[in-house]
Amino acid sequence: MLVSPHSIPDQQTLNTDVCIIGAGPAGLAAAQELLDSGLDVILLESGGEEPDAATQQLAAGVSEDTPDLYPDIVWSHDRRFGGTSVQWDVQVHGTKNCHLATFDPIDFKKRDWMPHSGWPIDYDTMHPYYLRALKLWETGIDSLEMAPWVSDERKLLDFKDNTLETKLYMTGSQAALTEGIGGRIKQSQNMRLIMKANAVELDTNEDASTVTGVKVACLDGRRFTIAAKQVILAQGGFQVPRLLLASDRVAKHGLGNDNGLVGRFLMDRQIVKTGTLFPNQPISAFGLYDLQHRGLSHVLGKLAIPQKTLEERHLMNTSIGLNAQPAFSRVRLAQRLFGRGTTFRSPAYYSLRKIVRDLRARQMPERPLHHLLNVLGGIDDLVFIKVARAPWLQIPYNRDSGGWYEAPHRDQFFKVIDLYQIAEQSPDPDNRITLSDERDATGMRKPKVEFRWRDFDIRSALGTQDIVQKAFEQSGIGRLRVERRDGLPLVTQMTAHHPAGTARMADDPKQGVVDRNCRVHGVSNLYVASSAVFTTGGCAPPTLTIVAMAVRVVDAVKQQLGKG
């Protein structure tokens, strides 16, 4: 049932069996699993069902002025019902979707060449939860294999010596979560959905071994507490560590942070332009790598480097998407003429945005000369970005939504294929979230991002480009012109908006924040269902793994409450 925070008296305490914090994909999945459990549940969400500027500003952080320019995290997720799902940009028949794919077995393994790798669970542990998670989207897909989607019309690319392989990517709709599960939550009698209410602190007992209350603040000044037998943090990779670190009345360094690991190991995925393929065959031969539709099921293939090659070459995991393009592209021409063709790695673009934002707020930017020199020195970047975003330059087929295979006269219109790799980022304890001294409207300290893209990651991205280039050319499929700038990979986005790793999973509390069941070490009733628990980030879209992890967490919570 839907409960207005205005109906809750100030300073009231609400009792419940389970409190879920966050109504994004993880929180909604957890709620669905608890609907018919016989347990009393409160689902707490910061925002409402419509965007609200004041609420969204609660997501703002403080970023370093770093050369890698991690974007302002205020836009990393939406603080409203549905969470990041409202940002999904895979369009299928006019609806919002995301790509769904499992992590690979190697993602869970310890890799000797990658420090801090190795989950305490493996792919086989997650497999049944992946299948259960898929059912929440009601896609009709019950197999995680590519084979059922291969046909005479849409064939696998034949790479010599299996230098590249094809992985299955599915789609899941936002509506299945926000309308399907959301509708059932609103009709439920054992679940209270409270929106426009912000979790700002976790109260504990005297030794911080049990959460005794979730402190909640509303923007109108109202405050109340939720006393739950079990608490599930279903927020994202920034907000989970923020709440844990803010809960420091008893645990002086933050809850679950006895070993200083909360907020560390921040990872994301970088979107890298692999290059442009000039194929030796018509575009129709690549149809398996564009979205295809069968009823409610929508899938595509993406390329990957086999596990054996990753191990031999000491590379991180990568998925490679294909997107057909016209032979002549004005955006491509602009990229050649003007600058790096990047967005978030352009100091000029970053500085211009900061100058404009501060002036609109009628305040003088910090270090104005520094930012002005960045702008003047990067005019070519700014021209490219302006040209590339011009609506009149766009074609209706992008790398997220595809559709080029079903376009009329595809073999005549499309002559080249752009390849993009989603690059795994290595776990690094110096990439982290801490708390700044600045506070938001609820009084919470804002998160501060410290982030670098390391040489190890750069070498892996370069090595991936080399392997892909040779695979296409040695197999006779086409010639790949690799994209680099100043000898470095062309990073089109430093973040795929997939922050992870900030409350990582490990059996040893000296190596991680949560155990293999996602329970915070040393706290008896606090679980995390979030990308924050990822030990390594993989390259597959994280949503399916996040939701599968939420389903798994609920199984553990039910067992704790005698409902397993």
C-alpha positions in Angstrom: 0.0 0.0 0.0 1.1 3.6 -0.6 1.7 5.6 2.6 2.2 9.3 2.4 5.1 10.6 4.7 2.7 13.5 5.6 0.5 10.9 7.4 3.3 9.9 9.7 3.6 12.0 12.8 6.9 13.8 13.4 9.4 11.7 15.5 7.2 8.6 15.2 8.7 5.1 15.1 7.3 2.6 12.7 7.8 -1.1 13.4 8.2 -3.7 10.7 9.9 -7.0 9.9 11.9 -5.8 6.9 12.9 -2.3 5.7 14.1 -2.0 2.2 15.9 1.3 1.4 15.7 2.3 -2.2 13.0 1.5 -4.8 15.2 1.1 -7.9 15.6 -2.3 -9.7 17.2 -4.0 -6.6 14.6 -2.7 -4.1 11.7 -3.5 -6.3 13.0 -7.0 -6.9 13.5 -7.5 -3.2 10.0 -6.2 -2.6 8.5 -8.6 -5.1 10.2 -11.6 -3.4 8.6 -10.5 -0.1 5.1 -9.8 -1.3 3.6 -13.1 -0.4 6.0 -13.9 2.5 3.6 -13.1 5.3 6.2 -10.6 6.6 5.5 -6.9 7.2 7.6 -4.8 4.9 8.4 -1.1 4.4 9.9 0.0 1.1 11.5 3.4 1.5 12.2 5.7 -1.5 13.8 9.1 -1.5 11.8 10.5 -4.4 8.3 10.3 -5.8 7.0 9.1 -9.1 7.8 12.4 -10.9 11.2 14.1 -11.0 11.8 16.7 -8.4 14.8 19.1 -8.6 15.2 19.5 -4.8 15.2 15.7 -4.2 17.6 15.1 -7.1 20.1 17.5 -5.6 20.3 15.1 -2.6 22.4 12.9 -4.9 25.0 15.6 -5.6 28.5 14.9 -4.5 31.9 16.7 -4.4 34.3 15.6 -7.2 38.0 16.1 -7.5 39.2 18.2 -10.4 40.9 15.1 -11.8 42.4 14.4 -15.2 40.0 11.5 -15.7 37.0 13.7 -15.0 34.4 11.4 -13.5 31.1 13.2 -14.2 29.0 14.8 -11.5 27.4 12.0 -9.7 24.1 13.9 -9.2 23.1 12.5 -12.6 24.4 8.9 -11.9 20.9 7.9 -10.8 17.4 9.3 -10.4 16.2 9.8 -6.9 12.6 8.7 -7.6 10.5 5.6 -7.8 12.2 3.2 -10.2 15.7 4.6 -9.6 18.1 4.2 -12.5 15.5 2.4 -14.5 14.0 5.8 -15.4 17.3 6.6 -17.2 17.4 3.4 -19.3 17.9 4.3 -22.9 17.4 1.1 -24.9 14.2 1.9 -26.8 12.1 -1.1 -27.9 8.8 -0.3 -29.6 8.7 3.1 -27.8 9.4 1.7 -24.3 12.3 2.1 -22.0 14.5 -0.9 -21.6 18.0 -1.9 -20.4 20.3 -4.6 -21.6 20.4 -7.7 -19.5 23.3 -10.2 -19.5 24.9 -12.5 -16.9 28.4 -12.0 -15.6 30.9 -14.6 -17.0 32.5 -17.3 -14.9 35.9 -15.6 -15.1 34.4 -12.5 -13.5 33.9 -14.4 -10.2 37.4 -16.0 -10.3 40.6 -14.9 -8.7 42.8 -13.7 -11.5 46.5 -13.6 -10.5 47.2 -10.7 -12.8 44.4 -8.6 -11.3 45.0 -7.5 -7.6 41.9 -7.7 -5.3 40.0 -10.0 -7.7 38.1 -13.1 -6.7 34.5 -13.4 -5.3 33.7 -15.8 -2.5 30.9 -17.2 -4.7 31.1 -18.4 -8.3 28.9 -18.4 -11.5 27.2 -21.7 -10.6 26.0 -20.1 -7.3 24.5 -17.2 -9.2 23.0 -19.2 -12.2 19.7 -20.1 -10.5 19.2 -16.6 -9.3 19.8 -15.2 -12.8 16.9 -17.4 -14.0 14.7 -16.2 -11.2 15.6 -12.6 -11.9 14.7 -13.0 -15.5 11.2 -14.1 -14.6 10.6 -10.7 -12.9 10.7 -9.1 -16.4 8.3 -11.7 -17.8 10.3 -11.9 -21.1 9.6 -15.6 -21.7 13.3 -16.2 -21.9 14.3 -19.2 -19.9 17.8 -19.9 -21.4 21.0 -17.9 -21.1 22.4 -19.4 -24.3 22.8 -17.7 -27.7 22.0 -20.8 -29.7 18.2 -20.5 -29.8 18.5 -17.1 -31.5 20.9 -18.1 -34.3 19.2 -18.7 -37.6 19.9 -18.9 -41.3 19.0 -15.2 -41.5 21.0 -14.2 -38.4 24.2 -16.1 -38.2 27.2 -16.2 -35.9 30.3 -14.5 -37.2 32.9 -17.2 -38.0 36.2 -16.2 -36.4 39.3 -18.2 -37.3 40.5 -20.3 -34.3 37.6 -18.9 -32.2 39.5 -15.7 -31.5 36.2 -14.0 -30.6 33.0 -15.5 -29.4 29.4 -14.3 -29.2 27.4 -13.7 -26.0 23.7 -13.3 -25.4 22.3 -9.9 -24.4 18.6 -9.5 -23.6 16.4 -6.6 -22.7 14.2 -5.8 -19.7 11.6 -3.1 -19.6 11.3 -0.4 -17.0 7.5 -0.9 -17.0 7.8 -4.5 -15.8 9.4 -3.1 -12.6 7.7 0.3 -12.0 4.3 -0.6 -13.3 4.2 -4.4 -12.9 6.0 -4.9 -9.5 5.1 -1.3 -8.5 1.4 -1.9 -9.1 1.5 -5.1 -7.0 3.3 -3.3 -4.2 0.6 -0.5 -4.1 -2.1 -3.2 -3.9 -0.4 -5.2 -1.2 -1.6 -5.3 2.4 1.7 -6.5 3.9 3.9 -3.9 2.3 4.0 -0.1 2.9 5.6 2.0 0.2 6.8 5.4 1.6 8.1 7.8 -1.0 9.7 11.3 -0.6 11.4 10.0 2.5 15.2 9.8 2.9 17.2 7.3 4.9 19.9 9.5 6.5 21.4 7.3 9.3 21.3 3.8 10.7 21.0 3.6 14.5 22.6 0.6 16.3 22.9 -1.0 19.7 25.8 -0.2 22.0 28.4 -2.3 20.1 27.1 -1.6 16.6 26.3 -5.3 16.1 22.6 -4.7 15.3 20.7 -2.0 13.4 18.0 -0.8 15.7 16.5 2.0 13.6 16.6 3.7 10.2 16.4 7.4 10.7 14.4 9.1 8.0 14.3 12.8 7.0 11.8 14.5 4.6 12.5 17.8 2.8 9.6 19.5 4.7 11.5 18.9 7.9 9.5 15.9 9.1 11.6 13.1 10.7 10.7 9.6 11.8 12.3 6.2 12.5 11.8 2.8 11.1 12.5 -0.1 13.5 13.0 -3.2 11.5 14.1 -6.7 12.4 16.1 -6.9 9.1 17.3 -4.0 6.9 18.2 -4.2 3.2 20.2 -1.4 1.6 19.1 -1.5 -2.1 20.7 1.8 -3.1 23.4 2.3 -5.7 27.2 2.2 -5.5 27.4 5.8 -4.3 24.6 5.9 -1.7 25.3 2.6 0.0 28.7 3.7 1.3 27.4 7.2 2.0 24.8 5.8 4.4 27.2 3.4 6.0 29.8 6.1 6.6 27.2 8.5 7.9 26.1 6.0 10.5 29.0 6.8 12.9 27.4 7.6 16.3 28.6 4.2 17.7 30.9 2.9 15.0 33.2 5.9 14.9 34.5 5.3 11.3 31.1 4.3 10.0 29.0 1.1 10.1 30.8 -1.9 8.7 34.0 0.1 8.3 36.2 -1.3 11.0 38.8 -2.1 8.4 38.5 1.1 6.4 37.0 -0.6 3.3 33.6 1.1 3.0 33.6 3.3 -0.1 36.9 1.9 -1.5 37.3 -0.1 -4.7 35.0 2.2 -6.7 34.7 0.7 -10.2 32.7 1.6 -13.3 32.9 0.6 -17.0 34.5 2.8 -19.6 32.9 3.0 -23.1 35.8 2.8 -25.6 35.5 3.3 -29.4 37.2 0.1 -30.6 37.3 1.3 -34.2 35.4 1.3 -37.5 35.0 -1.9 -39.5 35.0 -1.9 -43.3 33.3 -5.3 -43.9 34.0 -7.6 -46.8 30.4 -8.7 -46.9 27.0 -6.9 -46.8 25.6 -5.5 -43.6 22.9 -8.3 -43.6 25.6 -10.7 -42.6 25.8 -9.0 -39.2 22.1 -9.3 -38.2 22.7 -11.4 -35.1 24.4 -8.4 -33.6 21.4 -6.1 -33.8 18.2 -6.4 -31.7 15.8 -9.1 -32.8 12.3 -9.5 -31.5 10.1 -12.5 -30.8 7.0 -11.6 -28.9 8.1 -10.1 -25.5 11.6 -11.3 -26.0 14.3 -9.0 -27.5 17.9 -10.1 -27.8 21.2 -9.3 -29.6 24.7 -10.7 -29.7 27.8 -9.0 -28.6 31.4 -10.1 -29.1 33.7 -11.2 -26.4 37.3 -12.4 -25.9 37.4 -16.1 -24.8 38.4 -16.7 -21.2 41.5 -18.6 -22.2 42.8 -15.6 -24.2 42.0 -13.2 -21.3 44.1 -15.5 -19.0 47.0 -15.8 -21.4 47.1 -12.1 -22.2 46.3 -10.8 -18.7 43.4 -8.8 -20.0 40.3 -7.7 -18.2 36.9 -8.7 -19.5 35.3 -6.7 -22.4 32.1 -6.8 -24.4 32.1 -5.4 -27.9 28.9 -4.1 -29.6 28.4 -3.5 -33.3 26.5 -0.6 -34.7 26.1 -0.2 -38.5 26.6 3.3 -39.9 26.3 5.0 -43.3 29.5 5.2 -45.4 29.5 9.0 -44.9 28.8 10.4 -41.5 29.0 14.1 -40.6 29.6 13.1 -37.0 32.5 11.0 -38.1 33.9 13.8 -40.2 33.6 16.2 -37.3 35.4 13.7 -35.1 38.3 13.6 -37.6 38.4 17.4 -37.9 37.9 18.5 -34.3 39.7 17.2 -31.3 39.5 13.9 -29.4 35.9 13.3 -30.0 35.4 12.7 -26.3 32.9 13.9 -23.7 33.9 13.3 -20.1 37.6 13.2 -20.7 37.7 16.7 -22.3 39.0 19.2 -19.8 37.6 22.0 -22.0 34.1 20.5 -21.8 34.3 20.0 -18.1 35.6 23.5 -17.5 33.0 25.1 -19.7 30.2 23.3 -17.9 31.5 24.4 -14.6 31.8 28.0 -15.6 28.3 28.1 -17.1 26.8 26.3 -14.1 28.5 28.6 -11.5 27.6 31.8 -13.5 24.0 30.7 -13.7 24.1 30.3 -9.9 25.5 33.9 -9.8 28.7 32.8 -8.2 32.3 33.0 -9.3 33.9 29.7 -10.3 36.8 28.4 -8.2 40.1 28.7 -10.1 38.5 30.7 -12.9 41.8 31.2 -14.8 42.5 27.5 -14.8 39.0 26.7 -16.3 39.3 29.6 -18.8 42.6 28.2 -20.1 41.1 24.8 -20.4 38.3 26.2 -22.5 40.7 28.2 -24.8 43.0 25.2 -25.2 40.2 22.8 -26.1 38.1 24.8 -28.6 38.4 21.8 -31.1 36.8 19.5 -28.5 34.0 21.9 -27.9 33.3 22.3 -31.6 33.1 18.5 -32.0 30.8 18.0 -29.1 28.5 20.7 -30.4 28.4 19.3 -33.9 28.1 15.7 -32.8 25.0 16.5 -30.6 23.2 18.5 -33.3 19.8 16.8 -33.9 20.0 17.3 -37.6 23.1 15.0 -37.7 21.6 12.1 -36.0 20.3 8.9 -37.6 17.6 6.8 -35.8 20.0 3.9 -35.1 22.3 4.1 -32.1 24.4 1.6 -30.3 21.9 1.2 -27.5 18.6 0.6 -29.4 19.9 -0.6 -32.7 17.3 -1.3 -35.4 19.7 -1.0 -38.4 19.1 -4.6 -39.5 15.4 -4.0 -40.1 16.0 -0.7 -41.9 14.9 -0.5 -45.5 17.7 -0.9 -48.1 20.2 -1.7 -45.3 22.9 -3.1 -47.5 22.8 0.0 -49.7 22.6 2.5 -46.8 25.0 1.0 -44.3 28.6 0.5 -45.4 30.6 0.5 -42.2 30.2 -0.7 -38.6 31.3 1.1 -35.5 32.6 -1.1 -32.7 32.4 -0.1 -29.1 33.9 -2.0 -26.1 32.5 -1.8 -22.6 35.7 -2.2 -20.6 35.9 -3.8 -17.2 37.8 -1.6 -14.7 40.2 -3.2 -12.2 39.4 -2.8 -8.4 41.7 -0.2 -6.9 41.4 0.8 -3.2 42.4 4.4 -4.0 39.3 4.8 -6.2 36.8 5.6 -3.5 33.9 7.4 -2.0 34.4 9.4 1.2 32.3 12.0 2.9 33.0 15.7 2.5 32.3 18.5 5.0 29.5 19.8 2.7 26.0 18.9 3.7 22.8 18.4 1.7 19.3 19.7 2.6 18.7 16.8 5.0 21.9 17.4 6.9 23.8 14.4 5.4 27.4 14.9 4.4 27.9 14.8 0.7 29.9 12.1 -0.9 33.3 12.9 -2.4 34.6 11.0 -5.4 38.2 10.1 -5.9 38.7 8.3 -9.2 41.4 7.5 -11.7 41.6 5.3 -14.8 44.8 3.4 -14.2 47.6 2.3 -16.5 46.6 -1.3 -16.0 43.1 -0.6 -17.4 44.5 1.4 -20.3 46.9 -1.4 -21.3 44.0 -3.9 -21.2 41.8 -1.7 -23.4 44.7 -1.3 -25.9 45.3 -5.1 -25.9 41.6 -5.7 -26.5 41.7 -3.4 -29.6 44.7 -5.3 -31.0 43.0 -8.7 -30.6 39.7 -7.6 -32.1 41.5 -6.0 -35.1 43.5 -9.2 -35.8 40.4 -11.4 -35.4 38.4 -9.5 -38.0 41.3 -9.3 -40.5 42.6 -12.9 -40.1 39.1 -14.3 -40.5 38.5 -12.3 -43.7 35.4 -10.5 -42.2 36.8 -7.0 -42.8 39.4 -4.4 -42.0 39.2 -2.7 -38.6 40.5 0.8 -38.3 41.4 1.1 -34.6 40.5 4.4 -32.9 43.1 6.0 -30.7 44.1 9.5 -29.6 47.7 10.2 -28.7 48.3 6.5 -28.5 45.5 6.0 -25.9 42.1 4.4 -26.3 39.4 6.7 -27.4 37.2 6.9 -24.3 33.8 8.2 -25.3 32.4 7.9 -21.8 34.5 7.5 -18.6 31.4 6.0 -16.9 28.6 3.8 -18.1 26.7 5.0 -14.9 27.5 1.6 -13.3 29.3 2.5 -10.0 30.2 -0.7 -8.1 32.5 -2.2 -5.5 32.1 0.3 -2.7 30.9 -2.3 -0.2 32.6 -5.3 -1.7 32.0 -9.0 -0.9 34.6 -11.2 0.8 34.6 -13.9 3.4 37.3 -12.1 5.3 36.2 -8.8 6.9 39.7 -7.5 6.3 39.1 -7.9 2.6 35.4 -6.8 2.2 32.4 -5.1 3.7 29.8 -7.8 3.3 30.0 -11.6 3.5 29.0 -14.1 0.8 25.3 -13.6 1.7 25.7 -9.9 1.4 25.3 -9.3 5.1 27.5 -6.5 6.5 30.4 -8.1 8.5 29.8 -7.7 12.2 26.2 -6.5 11.9 23.6 -9.2 12.4 20.6 -7.7 10.5 22.0 -5.5 7.8 22.2 -6.7 4.1 23.3 -4.9 0.9 21.5 -5.7 -2.4 23.4 -3.5 -4.8 26.3 -3.2 -7.3 28.2 -1.9 -4.2 28.9 -5.6 -3.2 30.6 -6.5 -6.5 34.1 -7.7 -5.9 35.0 -7.1 -9.5 32.9 -5.2 -12.0 32.8 -7.4 -15.1 31.8 -5.9 -18.4 28.2 -7.1 -18.8 25.4 -4.7 -17.9 25.0 -5.0 -14.1 21.2 -4.9 -13.8 20.6 -8.6 -14.1 23.3 -9.4 -11.6 22.0 -6.7 -9.2 18.5 -8.0 -9.4 19.7 -11.6 -9.0 21.7 -10.6 -6.0 18.6 -8.9 -4.5 16.6 -12.1 -4.9 19.5 -14.0 -3.2 19.5 -11.5 -0.3 15.8 -12.0 0.3 16.3 -15.7 0.5 18.8 -15.1 3.3 16.6 -12.6 5.1 13.6 -14.9 4.9 15.7 -17.6 6.5 16.8 -15.3 9.3 13.1 -14.6 10.0 12.0 -18.2 9.8 10.3 -17.9 6.4 12.9 -19.6 4.3 
